[in-house]
Amino acid sequence: MNYNTLTPEEERVIIHKGTERPFTGEYVNNKVEGTYYCKRCDAPLYRSEDKFDSDCGWPSFDDEIEGAVKRVRDADGRRTEIICNNCGAHLGHVFLGEGFTPKQTRHCVNSISMIFVPTKKKGLSTAYFASGCFWGTEYFFMKAPGVKQTSVGFMGGHVEHPTYEQVCQKNTGHLETTEVVFDPTETSYEEMVKLFFETHDFTQTNGQGPDIGPQYLSCIFYSDPAEKAIAKRYIDILTEKGYRVATMLKPASTFWKAEDYHQQYYEYKGTTPYCHKYTKIF
């Protein structure tokens, strides 16, 4: 299993079963609605509605997402450790019968062991996909049901406000990327991911079609662990089908919009993509 890269301090707590100092964690006083995920593997662990104030110095929950947390007796037999049931990451300890809530349960969890993702507000959602020349990528997404707006630009590199000319020099680290704004009441992120894979050669490692270069690589830029999990699931499905998937998964960063003449290029030109086509897979 591929795990997220951890800092030395995160490894001290998550791998070597350390403890962060009380009242120092990022989520001790967090009251925002959302979901807490494992820092090591992105598995969902706790919901915000199960969090409560215990004044113990660490985030406290009186319940976990079903099947997410495993209880293990400490070696000294005095306390019960809680670990991520998916990857074994150390979360903290669980205590019973303290009377804080009717459930008589307190999961005392290190903030550093978790990632918090706030519940998305009702409205439009945004996703980012790189699959070669952004003219062709945008061509298919802008026609998809539920998509309200698309833009093309650059993401993933180290140069701020890059120009198309700079990116074509192949040393900015940026990928040609399409920003897709969609209505989740009409479609879903899962449908966007399927369309992404069905409209380009995700097995090509050096570009897309005749377009060769690092700016044309296949990549899904995810905005939260849930998006990453969906993308990873479809990569696994394709792998099981026998494909050698070259698509990268990277966290979304700043999206730098490209020059105006690149936007909706084929729509205005009245032609169709030369390096993208739709192939039904799922």
C-alpha positions in Angstrom: 0.0 0.0 0.0 1.3 3.5 -0.9 1.2 5.8 2.1 1.5 9.6 2.4 4.9 11.0 3.1 5.2 12.0 6.7 7.4 14.6 8.4 9.8 13.5 11.2 7.4 14.7 13.9 4.5 13.0 12.2 6.5 9.7 12.1 7.3 10.1 15.8 3.6 10.1 16.7 2.1 8.0 13.9 4.7 5.3 13.4 6.6 5.3 16.7 3.5 5.8 18.9 4.5 9.1 20.3 2.2 11.8 21.7 1.9 15.5 20.8 1.9 18.0 23.7 -1.6 18.8 25.2 -3.4 21.8 23.9 -1.0 22.2 21.0 -2.8 20.2 18.3 -4.4 21.9 15.3 -7.9 20.4 15.9 -8.3 20.6 19.7 -10.8 23.4 19.4 -12.0 22.8 15.9 -15.8 23.0 15.7 -16.2 23.1 12.0 -18.5 20.5 10.3 -16.6 17.9 8.4 -14.7 14.6 8.5 -11.3 13.6 10.0 -9.1 11.3 7.9 -6.0 9.3 8.7 -2.8 11.4 8.0 -1.0 8.3 6.8 -3.5 6.6 4.4 -6.4 9.1 4.0 -9.0 6.6 5.4 -12.0 8.3 7.1 -11.9 8.0 10.8 -14.3 10.4 12.6 -17.2 12.8 11.9 -17.4 16.2 13.5 -20.8 15.4 15.1 -19.0 12.9 17.3 -16.4 15.4 18.6 -16.9 16.9 22.0 -15.0 19.2 24.5 -13.3 17.1 27.2 -10.7 19.7 28.2 -8.1 17.0 28.1 -5.8 18.8 25.6 -6.4 16.5 22.6 -9.4 16.2 20.2 -12.0 13.9 21.7 -14.6 11.8 20.0 -17.3 9.5 21.5 -17.6 7.4 18.4 -15.8 6.5 15.2 -16.8 5.8 11.6 -17.8 2.1 11.6 -14.9 -0.2 11.0 -12.4 2.7 10.9 -10.6 2.3 14.3 -9.0 -0.7 15.9 -8.4 -1.1 19.6 -5.2 -2.7 20.9 -4.2 -3.2 24.5 -1.0 -1.4 25.4 2.0 -3.6 26.3 1.8 -2.6 29.9 -1.9 -3.6 30.0 -3.0 -0.3 31.5 -4.4 1.6 28.5 -6.1 0.7 25.2 -4.4 2.2 22.1 -6.5 3.1 19.0 -5.0 2.7 15.5 -6.2 3.2 12.0 -7.8 0.0 11.0 -6.6 0.5 7.4 -2.9 1.2 7.9 -2.1 0.7 11.6 -1.2 4.4 12.2 -1.2 5.3 15.9 -4.1 7.7 16.7 -4.1 7.8 20.5 -6.0 6.0 23.2 -9.6 5.2 24.1 -11.1 5.6 27.6 -14.5 4.3 28.9 -16.9 5.2 31.6 -15.8 8.8 32.2 -19.3 10.3 31.8 -18.5 13.0 29.3 -21.3 11.9 26.9 -24.1 9.3 27.0 -21.9 6.9 25.0 -19.3 6.8 27.9 -16.5 6.7 25.4 -13.6 9.1 24.8 -11.3 8.6 21.8 -8.3 10.8 22.7 -6.6 11.5 19.4 -3.5 13.3 18.3 -4.3 16.1 15.9 -1.1 15.3 14.0 -2.5 11.8 13.2 -5.4 13.3 11.2 -6.4 15.5 8.3 -9.6 17.5 8.6 -11.7 18.2 5.5 -14.7 20.5 6.1 -18.0 19.6 4.6 -18.4 21.2 1.2 -21.0 23.9 1.1 -23.9 23.4 -1.2 -23.2 24.8 -4.7 -20.7 24.1 -7.4 -17.6 22.0 -7.1 -14.3 22.4 -8.8 -11.9 19.7 -10.1 -8.5 19.7 -11.8 -7.3 17.3 -14.5 -4.2 17.2 -16.7 -4.3 14.8 -19.7 -2.0 16.2 -22.3 -2.8 19.3 -24.4 -5.4 21.2 -22.4 -7.3 22.2 -25.6 -8.4 18.6 -26.0 -9.0 17.9 -22.3 -11.3 20.9 -22.1 -13.1 20.0 -25.3 -14.6 16.9 -23.6 -15.2 18.3 -20.2 -17.0 21.4 -21.4 -19.5 19.2 -23.1 -20.1 16.8 -20.2 -23.5 16.8 -18.4 -23.5 18.9 -15.2 -20.4 20.9 -16.1 -21.0 24.6 -15.8 -17.7 26.1 -16.6 -14.2 25.1 -17.8 -10.9 27.0 -18.0 -7.4 25.9 -19.0 -4.1 26.8 -17.4 -1.2 25.4 -15.5 -0.6 23.6 -12.1 2.0 21.7 -10.2 5.1 23.7 -11.0 7.4 26.2 -9.2 6.9 29.3 -11.5 4.3 31.9 -10.5 2.1 33.4 -13.2 3.6 31.2 -15.9 3.1 32.0 -19.6 2.4 29.3 -22.2 5.7 30.1 -23.7 7.5 29.5 -20.4 5.7 26.2 -19.9 6.6 25.0 -23.4 10.3 25.4 -22.4 9.7 22.3 -20.2 11.4 23.5 -17.1 8.6 25.1 -15.0 7.3 21.9 -13.5 3.8 22.8 -14.6 1.3 20.6 -16.3 -1.3 21.8 -18.8 -4.4 21.5 -16.6 -8.1 22.0 -17.1 -10.2 23.5 -14.3 -13.7 21.9 -14.3 -16.6 23.5 -12.4 -19.6 21.2 -12.0 -22.9 20.9 -10.2 -22.8 18.0 -7.8 -26.6 17.7 -7.9 -26.4 16.9 -11.6 -23.2 14.9 -11.8 -20.4 13.8 -9.5 -16.6 13.8 -9.1 -16.7 10.1 -9.9 -18.2 10.9 -13.3 -15.5 13.5 -13.9 -12.8 11.0 -13.1 -14.3 8.4 -15.4 -14.5 10.9 -18.2 -10.9 11.9 -17.6 -9.7 8.3 -18.1 -12.0 7.7 -21.1 -10.7 10.7 -23.1 -6.9 10.2 -23.2 -4.2 7.5 -23.2 -3.5 7.2 -19.5 -0.8 4.6 -20.2 1.5 7.0 -22.0 4.4 8.1 -19.9 6.1 10.8 -22.0 3.2 13.0 -23.0 0.0 12.5 -24.9 -0.2 11.4 -28.4 2.2 13.3 -30.6 2.7 16.0 -27.8 5.9 14.9 -26.0 7.1 16.6 -22.9 6.7 16.9 -19.1 3.9 19.5 -19.4 1.7 16.9 -21.2 1.8 14.2 -18.5 -1.4 12.5 -17.1 -2.3 13.7 -13.6 -5.3 14.1 -11.3 -4.9 17.0 -8.9 -7.1 16.1 -5.9 -8.4 18.7 -3.4 -9.1 16.4 -0.4 -8.7 12.8 0.7 -12.1 11.8 -0.6 -11.2 12.9 -4.2 -7.9 11.1 -3.9 -9.6 7.9 -2.8 -12.0 8.0 -5.7 -9.1 8.6 -8.2 -7.1 5.8 -6.6 -10.1 3.4 -6.8 -10.4 4.0 -10.6 -6.6 3.5 -11.1 -7.0 0.2 -9.2 -10.0 -0.8 -11.4 -7.9 0.0 -14.6 -4.9 -1.9 -13.2 -7.2 -4.9 -12.6 -8.3 -4.7 -16.2 -4.7 -5.0 -17.3 -3.8 -1.4 -18.0 -0.4 0.0 -16.9 -1.7 3.3 -15.6 0.8 6.2 -15.8 -1.5 8.8 -14.3 -0.1 10.6 -11.3 -2.1 11.7 -8.2 -1.0 15.1 -6.7 -2.6 17.5 -4.3 -4.1 20.5 -6.0 -2.1 23.7 -5.8 -2.5 27.2 -7.4 -4.2 27.1 -10.7 -2.6 29.6 -13.1 -5.1 30.5 -15.9 -3.6 30.5 -19.4 -3.9 33.3 -21.9 -7.3 34.1 -23.3 -6.7 32.6 -26.7 -6.3 29.1 -25.1 -9.7 29.1 -23.5 -12.4 26.9 -25.2 -9.9 26.7 -28.1 -11.7 24.1 -30.3 -15.1 25.7 -29.6 -14.0 28.9 -31.2 -11.8 27.3 -33.9 -14.6 25.0 -35.0 -12.4 21.9 -35.1 -11.9 18.7 -32.9 -8.9 17.5 -30.9 -6.0 15.8 -32.7 -4.7 13.9 -29.6 -7.8 13.1 -27.6 -10.8 10.9 -28.3 -13.5 9.3 -26.3 -13.3 5.5 -25.6 -15.9 3.8 -23.4 -14.2 1.9 -20.6 -16.4 1.8 -17.5 
